[in-house]
Amino acid sequence: MTMKYYTLIFLLASVLPLHAQYHLIGDAAYMNPDCIQLTPNVEYSEGIAYYKTKLDLANYFQVEFDIYLGSKDEGADGITFVIHDDERQYEAYGTWGECMGYGRWNYDVLYGTYIAPSIAVEFDTYYNYRQNDPPCDHVAYLENGTNFHTSYWNDKNENFNLEDDYLHNFRFQWEPDTKQVTVYLDDKIVYKGIRDLVKDVFGGQTKLIWGFTASTGRKHNLQYFCLRTLTLNKSK
């Protein structure tokens, strides 16, 4: 079998206008030709942005973004990058606050609003004991609409801070042949795992919706993202 590779590079000011690329929910809004706001710097906000073209997990892909998580160290709550096949499709959303518009309050109780089946990467900026958070900001891999996690990445720094008024580069990579997920933050690997996502998470479905969710609670921050590149390799 021969392989045909192609790369699609979307600079948000390029071929399609920004409003033609994303479906927005809640407080998500277009900021400028390059970026989408997920939450303004206000209490109890929730915003979601889904890319209108689905990903195909039968193929390799890498997506790269710049993400902004605010300027207040005591802000909240964070952003998730999510891939899902929730029956609500482009209207899927989770609980606000510590659940970041993705998950639910309690991991072993299935009532409430959450996005599933799904995987997500959270960039968490507020300590919440119910989600097994460390005291500092961190990155964690999630599945099926729960923000509870048993492992996380914080660069081995108890004072790790993502609310530093800087853009942070984020890359997500999927390799279907090896079933490997790799996540980078500012060029450091923050998660690497082997998981048959198609079989074990999505029940054989390969074409999936993807995008970002974010929310605030009593504490808050401006939070947004900017797409840099989308790279797809397709077998033929």
N, C-alpha and C positions, 0 to 999 in steps of 0.2 A: 504494500500500500504506500502510495506516495503522500507526502505531506505538503500542503500549500499553506504558507504562512502569510499573514497580513497584519499590519498594524494600523489601527485607527487612532489618531491623535486629535482630541477635541480640546482646543483652547476656547474657552467659553465665549470669546468674541469672534469665533470663526464662522463655520458654514451656516449653522442654525442659530437663530436668536435664542437667548437663554430660556424664554418662556415656552419655546417649542420643545425643549428637552426634558422638562421636569413637570411632574404633577405635585402640587403643593397642598398641604392640609394644615389647618389651624393657623398659627401665627407665622408660619414660614412665608418669606417674602423675598422678592428680588431686591438686592442691594445696589448693584451696579452691573456693568457688562461681564463681570468676572465671578461674582459670589452670590450665594443665597443665605440670607439670615434664617436661622432655625428658631431662635428665641431672642426677643428684645430683652433689655436689661430691666425686666419687671417681674413681679411675683406671679406665680402660678401660670406660667406660659408653657405652651407645648406647640412644637412645629415639626413637620415631617415633609421631606422632599424625596419623591421617587423618580428615578430615571425612567423615561417612557419606553425605552427599548429593553427587553428582558435580557438577562445573562443566560448563557447555555453552559451548564456544568459538564457537558460532554466535551467541551473544549477548554484549553488553557486560557486564562485571562489574568491580567493585572490592572488594577485601578490605582490611581495616584491622586491625592488631594492635599490641599493645605486646609487645616482646621484651626479654628480660633475658639478658645474656651473661656475668654474673658480676661479681666484685669484685676478682679477682686479675689484675694486668696480665700476669703470666707464666702465666696459666691457659690452657686450651685446650678444645675446638678450634674451636667455633662451631656455627652453626645454618644450615640451608637451608630455604627455602620451596620446595616442589616441586609440580609438576603433571605427572602421568604416566599412561601406559597400559601399564605393565609387565604381562606376562602373569600375574604373581603377585598382581596387583590390590592388595587391602588388606593383603597380607603382604609386599609388596615392601620390600626394604631394601638398603643399600649397605654399604661397608666402614667400619670404625670409625676413630678417630683423625683424621688430617688429611683423610680423605674425608667426615667428618661424617655418616656413616650414609647417604650419597647415592651417592658415586662409587666409583672404583677407584684403586689406587695409581699406576698408570702410564697416561697418556692414550692411548698408541698400542698398548697390550696389552689385549686384550678378555677375558682370563680373570679369574676372581674374581667378586665379588658387586657389582652396581651396578644402578641403577634406570634403565631405558630401555624405550621411548622416553620422553623427559622434557625438561622445562626446569626450571631452578632458579635461585634467587637465594641466594648464600651470604653470610653475615655471618661472616667469617673472623677469628679472634682469635689465630692462631699462625702464625709463619713456617715454611713448608715449601717448600724449593727445588724439589721435584719437581712442584709445582703452579704454579710460576712466581709465587709470592707475593712481594709487597714485604715489607720488614722490619716494617711496621706493620699494624695491623688494617685491614680493608678490606671493600668490598662488590663482588661480581662476578656477572655473568650467566653461567649454565652451560647446557649441553645434553647429553643422552644419556649421563648417568652418568659424566662426567669432571669433576673439580674443576680441571683445568688451564685457565688463562685467560691471554689476552694483553693484556687491559685490565682496569682496576679503578677503583674510586672510593675515595678516602681524604680528600676535602675538601682536597686539595693540602697535606696536613699530614703530614710524615714521622713525627710522634708521635701520629697519630690513634689513639684508644683507645675501644673499645666495652665493655671490661671495667671500667666505672667505677661499678658499683653503682647504676646508674640504669636505669629502663625507657626504651626507645627506641621511638618510634612508626614503624611500617612500613606502607606502602600499596603494593598491587600493582594495576595497572589494565590491562585489555585492551579494545581498541577494534577489533571485527572489521571494520568498514567500511574503516578505514585500515590494518589489520594492525599497529597500534602497541602496543607494551608500554612502560609507564612505571612506574618504581619510585621511591618516595619513602622517605627516612629522615629523621625529624624535620623534615618539611615541605620537605626539599631533594630535588630530582631527582638520583638517584644512577645511574640508567640509563634511557635512552630509545632504542628501536630499532624498526625496521620489519622484520617477519618474518612470513611466512605460516605460522603455527604448525600450522594444520590440515593444509595440504598438505605442507609441507617437513619437519615434525617428526613429526606423528602420523598420517600416511598416510591422511588423510581422516576420521579419528575426531574427533568434537567433544565427546563426553561423557567426562570425564576425572576421575580421582581427584586430590585435592589435600590438602596438609597440611604438616607440618614434620618434619625429621629433625635429629638432633644427636648428637654423640659427644665423648668425651674419649680421651686416651691416657695417657702417663705424667704429663702436666700435665692439670689439670682445673679445672672451675668448675661451680657450679650454673647451669643454663640452663633457661629456661621461656618460655612465651608466653601471652598473654591476647587472645582475640578481642574486637574492639570493634564492627565493623560488617561486614556482607556486603550489597553492593548489586548487584542484578541488573536489567538492562533487557532486556525480551523483546519481539521483534517478533511481530506477529500479523496 
